[in-house]
Amino acid sequence: MTTNAKFRFDLFESNIAAVLQDCSYINLPFELPGVNDEVNDLLTNCGKLFFQDTTATSDLLQCETDSKIILDIAWEKMNTGHWKDVDTNWRYVYTLASLFKVLCLLARSDSNKIDIIKACDMGLLMGAPLMKNILSRIASKVSSMTIMEKNQDFISKAKKWKMSPISEDISLKNEVKVEKKLSQEDFIKNYMEKSCPVVLIDGIKNWPALSSKPWSIEYILEKARYRTVPIEIGSKYTDDNWTQKLMTIEDFVEKYITNKSQQKEVGYLAQHNLFDQIPEFFEDIELPSYITKKDDVDISVYFGPDGTISPLHFDPKYNLLAQVMGEKYIRLYSEDQTEFLYPRHNTWLSNTSQVDIDNPDSESFPLFSQATYQECVLKAGQLLFIPPKYWHYVRSLSNNQAIQMCCEKGSLLTRESDFIVIAFKKDHWLAKTKGEVGKKEDIIIA
Ligand SMILES: O=C(O)CCC(=O)C(=O)O
């Protein structure tokens, strides 16, 4: 029989119990389909401890041991075969077991807070969303408590985290168009509809990340130094020895930024939705107004030293790349240049060129020299629009942080139907979107 069990807030200190509000109910016993009885039973035992149930037999230590066993079994299942083929229930198991491990650690007074944050992040990175992202909120709370405690140590290390100088002097030949104060209408008409890239030099100047809360290495560490993230290791993702490792942001900075010269490989926090994992960072950015369906945007963070390379590739979606800190050299080839760019044959890398832009092999790729391109150095505060299927190559010129926002056409404003200037009111154009405006005949230009 399934019982609707209530969470035992009494096991926790009040500041932690406040964060756990969304844990309030759970259905016991667990009977997750496709998951063996042993695992369902272990999950149920852990559940009984934290959700009021008079039949609870396990104690905290037992629950911690059980959750580790479940995590090992789920890990094995998730790492056998292709990630996309993994039954979502095993990811759910992994997150639930992570939550139970975290709850055990939180309930004990002697637990290491960094272990708690790590367990939360593992559940967030490997698992499935659970109880209104409870692990993210626990991690944020414990992370802020821990960072306050270790402040002194942080201040002494921070001296090493200053900006690196720009590593190359680049003279550009065929520059990407640059615009300032571009109206939404002109952006749509002249760039989006024409599939033409453009650099908006004031594109993100109002973001807190560039004004009131300026992003820097120090800032990210101050907010999230103990958070575990995936780091790409290797000079580019097309290399045979390229791999990914999970590590804390602080370890990443220490190893691959501060002591970069001592490493054989480049480390890059790339293509990672840090905002899903650490939603507080959302306060520092604003999705551009061209994006109407904010929930349909794929957001990735790129954070690394100079010398990171994203090889020549294209994305199927509309791409807005915001440079928050540092500089990047970017080269762009339109879709009609594809015949000169030698896309790879294997399906999962067919959006990536075989040509190494920094060292093109003219014997193997003779047509490459005929390809025409545009280029730019994207600087902090600038936003680059890359149309769908537009090839691009990116090399960072200094320590840098960037945010990529990708979406389908249906999530962007369109000139005809969505964006209509209806009146000139006082000193600003009053613009309204589709649902609010009604018919085109209603347009009043004052
Ligand atoms: O910044 C980078 O290294 C890569 C960015 C990129 O590939 C993109 O925006 O599609």
The ligand as an SDF file (V2000), in Angstrom:
LIG
                    3D

 10  9  0  0  0  0  0  0  0  0999 V2000
   32.9350   30.5050  -27.2310 O   0  0  0  0  0  0  0  0  0  0  0  0
   33.2440   29.4150  -27.6900 C   0  0  0  0  0  0  0  0  0  0  0  0
   34.3290   28.8520  -27.4510 O   0  0  0  0  0  0  0  0  0  0  0  0
   32.3070   28.6860  -28.5970 C   0  0  0  0  0  0  0  0  0  0  0  0
   31.0260   29.3700  -28.8210 C   0  0  0  0  0  0  0  0  0  0  0  0
   30.2370   28.6260  -29.8500 C   0  0  0  0  0  0  0  0  0  0  0  0
   30.6610   27.7000  -30.4420 O   0  0  0  0  0  0  0  0  0  0  0  0
   28.8890   29.0180  -30.1410 C   0  0  0  0  0  0  0  0  0  0  0  0
   28.4130   30.0420  -29.6530 O   0  0  0  0  0  0  0  0  0  0  0  0
   28.2490   28.2710  -30.9110 O   0  0  0  0  0  0  0  0  0  0  0  0
  1  2  2  0
  2  3  1  0
  2  4  1  0
  4  5  1  0
  5  6  1  0
  6  7  2  0
  6  8  1  0
  8  9  2  0
  8 10  1  0
M  END
$$$$
